């Protein structure tokens, strides 16, 4: 597969995910435009009409989406970032991009959301998320180690913080549950004795 074909398919995936999740009409228009551009590119690269490309995509069985959440501790305090939509707190992370490994995704997500450079060290849990229409999702909780405390990007400090188990702020539970945050603390304290959880 050519690199251009990979890029076109990645654009198509991004546009479809955006259309599935956005509630903003201006964003929806942009995702529709991105979708048309991606189908045009695929049609040119595969030398088929836009209609053929669209029909083939619509016939494709919907697959589950993968989410990553970064679990970063500093002196037994857990990194959380403030969600821009709800104004509540959550673990950094997001939907995996096509063509990137889960490790590469969580490194990028943490840098974008909190400005820190990290390295993934272990998988704590893989949980099913059936309550996320229109796409079924799985969430990976990946513990990461800080590679220094300097910020790589200009992230406002009021939008991130390290919290102890006893002083957790109000959580954006559309991203994960409070119980799952407590699971992160349990895994951190048990270290070598921890067994990856899944459902």
C-alpha positions in Angstrom: 0.0 0.0 0.0 1.4 3.4 -1.0 1.9 6.1 1.7 -0.6 8.3 -0.1 -3.2 5.6 0.2 -2.5 5.2 3.9 -2.9 8.9 4.5 -6.2 9.0 2.6 -7.6 6.2 4.7 -6.4 7.8 7.9 -8.2 11.1 6.8 -11.3 9.1 6.1 -11.2 7.4 9.6 -10.7 10.8 11.3 -13.6 12.3 9.4 -16.0 9.4 10.2 -15.0 9.4 13.9 -15.5 13.2 14.0 -19.0 12.9 12.4 -19.9 10.2 14.9 -18.9 12.1 18.0 -19.2 15.9 17.4 -22.3 17.8 18.5 -21.1 21.1 17.0 -22.6 22.0 13.7 -19.6 24.0 12.4 -17.3 21.0 13.2 -19.8 18.7 11.5 -19.5 20.7 8.3 -15.7 20.5 8.5 -15.8 16.8 9.0 -18.2 16.4 6.0 -15.7 18.4 3.9 -12.8 16.3 5.2 -14.8 13.1 4.3 -15.4 14.3 0.8 -11.7 15.1 0.3 -10.7 11.7 1.7 -13.1 9.9 -0.7 -11.9 11.9 -3.6 -8.3 11.0 -2.8 -9.2 7.3 -2.4 -11.1 7.4 -5.7 -8.1 8.8 -7.5 -5.6 6.5 -5.9 -7.8 3.4 -6.4 -9.2 4.7 -9.7 -12.8 4.2 -8.7 -15.7 6.6 -8.4 -16.6 8.4 -5.2 -19.9 6.5 -5.2 -18.1 3.1 -5.4 -15.8 4.1 -2.5 -18.8 5.3 -0.4 -20.8 2.2 -1.1 -17.9 -0.1 -0.2 -17.3 1.8 3.1 -21.0 1.6 4.0 -20.9 -2.1 3.5 -17.9 -2.6 5.8 -18.8 -4.0 9.2 -18.4 -1.4 12.0 -15.5 -2.3 14.2 -14.8 -1.3 17.8 -12.7 1.8 18.5 -9.7 1.8 20.8 -9.1 4.5 23.5 -6.0 5.0 25.5 -5.7 6.6 29.0 -2.4 7.6 30.5 -1.7 6.8 34.1 1.2 9.0 35.3 2.3 9.3 39.0 4.6 11.7 40.7 5.2 10.9 44.4 2.1 8.8 44.6 -0.1 11.5 43.1 -2.0 10.9 39.8 -1.9 13.2 36.8 -5.3 14.5 35.7 -6.2 17.1 33.1 -9.3 19.3 32.9 -11.7 18.4 30.2 -12.4 21.3 27.9 -16.0 20.3 27.3 -17.3 19.5 30.7 -14.8 21.4 32.9 -14.2 18.3 35.0 -11.1 16.2 35.5 -9.9 13.1 33.7 -6.9 11.0 32.8 -5.1 12.3 29.7 -5.8 10.2 26.6 -8.1 9.8 23.6 -9.0 7.8 20.6 -6.1 5.9 18.9 -5.1 7.3 15.5 -4.9 4.8 12.7 -1.2 3.9 11.9 0.0 4.6 15.5 0.6 2.0 18.2 -1.1 2.4 21.6 2.2 3.4 23.1 2.8 6.1 20.5 -0.7 7.4 20.9 -0.5 7.8 24.7 2.9 9.5 24.4 1.3 12.1 22.0 -1.9 12.5 24.0 0.0 13.2 27.3 2.3 15.7 25.6 -0.7 17.5 24.0 -2.9 17.5 27.1 -0.3 18.0 29.9 3.0 19.0 28.1 5.0 16.1 29.7 7.4 13.7 28.0 6.7 10.1 29.1 7.5 6.5 28.3 4.9 3.8 28.6 5.9 1.1 31.0 3.0 -1.3 31.5 -0.6 -2.1 30.6 -2.8 -1.9 33.8 -6.2 -2.8 32.3 -8.3 -3.2 29.2 -11.9 -2.5 29.7 -15.0 -2.8 27.5 -17.1 0.3 27.0 -20.4 -0.8 25.5 -22.2 2.5 26.5 -20.6 4.7 23.9 -22.9 4.8 20.8 -22.5 4.9 17.9 -19.2 3.2 18.2 -18.4 0.3 20.6 -15.1 1.1 22.4 -12.3 -0.5 24.4 -10.1 1.5 26.8 -6.5 0.7 27.6 -5.1 2.1 30.8 -1.4 2.5 30.3 1.0 3.4 33.1 3.7 5.8 32.0 6.9 7.2 33.6 7.8 10.8 33.5 11.0 11.7 31.6 11.6 14.9 33.5 9.2 17.5 34.9 9.7 20.2 32.3 6.8 21.0 30.1 7.4 20.4 26.4 4.4 22.5 25.3 2.7 25.6 26.7 -0.2 24.0 28.6 -1.9 26.2 31.2 -1.1 24.9 34.6 -4.6 25.4 35.8 -5.7 22.7 33.4 -3.6 19.9 34.9 -2.6 18.7 38.3 -1.3 15.8 40.4 -3.8 14.5 42.9 -3.7 12.0 45.8 -6.3 9.4 46.3 -7.9 11.4 49.1 -8.2 14.7 47.3 -9.5 13.7 43.8 -11.5 16.5 42.1 -14.8 16.0 40.4 -14.3 13.5 37.6 -15.6 13.6 34.1 -17.2 10.1 34.2 -18.0 10.2 30.5 -14.4 9.3 30.0 -13.8 6.8 32.8 -15.3 6.0 36.2 -14.1 7.0 39.7 -13.6 3.3 40.4 -11.2 3.1 37.5 -9.1 5.9 39.0 -9.0 4.0 42.3 -7.9 1.0 40.3 -4.9 3.1 39.0 -3.9 3.8 42.5 -4.2 0.1 43.5 -2.0 -0.9 40.5 0.6 1.8 41.3 1.0 0.7 44.9 1.0 -3.0 44.1 3.6 -2.6 41.3 5.1 -6.0 40.6 2.2 -7.9 42.1 -0.3 -6.3 39.8 -2.1 -8.4 37.2 -3.5 -6.7 34.1 -7.3 -6.5 34.4 -9.7 -7.0 31.5 -13.4 -7.7 30.9 
